[in-house]
Amino acid sequence: MKIAVASEGKYVSGHFGHCEGFTLYEVKDGKIKNKVFVKNPGHRPGFLPNFLHDLGADVIIAGGMGAAAQELFAQNNIEVIVGAEGECDEIVILYLKGEVKSTGSICREHQHEGHCHS
């Protein structure tokens, strides 16, 4: 399983599309085996869900995400967790324990940029 976390440094980014990049966690038998950081190649409508799908992501974790991106992930059977806050490593560990649930919040366009995880 691969988990992609929208990241700003070591923290979960408040907005998926405008994050610094994605920390990709490779998980086997419920444990983190490897993690790599991939720089955000740029925000373009519909691009990032395909980019992360091509990287093999099974789960996406972010503070906030727009409806179109959430729909594209759903079409590719990729689980979306939004409303996450904190350090990326801790969030992934909590997710693996079943303790992280999506709030289902949707960022509406870009007027909320910078504070989308409401």
Secondary structure as GFF3:
##gff-version 3
##sequence-region A 1 118
A	DSSP	beta_strand	2	8	.	.	.	ID=ss1
A	DSSP	beta_strand	11	12	.	.	.	ID=ss2
A	DSSP	three_ten_helix	16	18	.	.	.	ID=ss3
A	DSSP	beta_strand	21	28	.	.	.	ID=ss4
A	DSSP	beta_strand	31	39	.	.	.	ID=ss5
A	DSSP	alpha_helix	47	54	.	.	.	ID=ss6
A	DSSP	beta_strand	59	62	.	.	.	ID=ss7
A	DSSP	alpha_helix	67	75	.	.	.	ID=ss8
A	DSSP	beta_strand	79	82	.	.	.	ID=ss9
A	DSSP	alpha_helix	88	96	.	.	.	ID=ss10
###
